Amino acid sequence: MRPPAEAIGTLALIVGAIAVAIFIGVEGALVYAVWRYRTSRVSTPARFDRNTRLELAWTAAPALTLAVVFVLMLGTLRDIGAATDAQLRIRATGHQWWWEFDYSGIVTANEMHIPIDTAIDIELASVDVNHSFWVPELGGKTDMIPGQINHLRLLTRRPGVYLGQCAEFCGVEHAWMRIRVVAETKEDFDRWLATQGSPATASGDGARVFQSNTCVNCHAIRGTSARGEAGPDLTHVGGRATIAAGVLPSDAASIRAWLVDPQRYKPGAFMPRVPLSDADLDALASYLGSLR
Ligand code: CUA
């Protein structure tokens, strides 16, 4: 299978080239006419109504051009359509304002890992409003619509980090709904997935603070009794590059700042401020940061 981003890129280049050729032709003719007849003193311009050949020509030319573009587009659509031959399926669910990624029961948030050279089918869902999954370097932009599953086919040959963004206005924090896709070798991906599938191992004072406060109502940490589903799964949150869908890095200091006042960093987010003592904040932040 061909990488969808490559198919889309090629189509864009071809359509762009056609547009540039038309632009040069039309503007060239205009400039030429202005220059060629600049000194003419014709008092009554000649009339050209009812020129059948001309009218046929300027109807047929654009129709033909669009027909060519249409056929090319059909080919590209086939290239990027839902993967019946997918080797990996990921369910991506849009939430206000973060992403849930489900690898057949192994759930993570905001950072999606994919193996390279693998045909991937992403099932796009939403639990609240319309979102749109868009990682420009990997493929097309596809909407996530409540009550419906859309499919997006992904494939890349190049390892690396690809950044994306929700592309459908979904509320006040739409702009802070970023996607981070890590494309890696099959071995690295398998290792990552095995880690994600394992329960949290960290414990200590922070775990107690987490379990005894409202955190557990919204967040899940597998391996503990926390099973909330309203917010991101935090089982391995410290292993991600960012928290809150790209707002802050996921080190303990940033997590602490976030816990102190989420609204300062992401106004409108549904994460409430939980009043905690300084000692509890320290413990909770270092506990979450150590969930790798
Ligand atoms: Cu989600 Cu915009």
Boltz pocket constraint, residues with backbone or C-beta under 6 A from the ligand:
constraints:
  - pocket:
      binder: B
      contacts: [[A, 94], [A, 95], [A, 97], [A, 130], [A, 131], [A, 132], [A, 166], [A, 167], [A, 168], [A, 169], [A, 170], [A, 171], [A, 173], [A, 174], [A, 175], [A, 177]]
      max_distance: 6.0
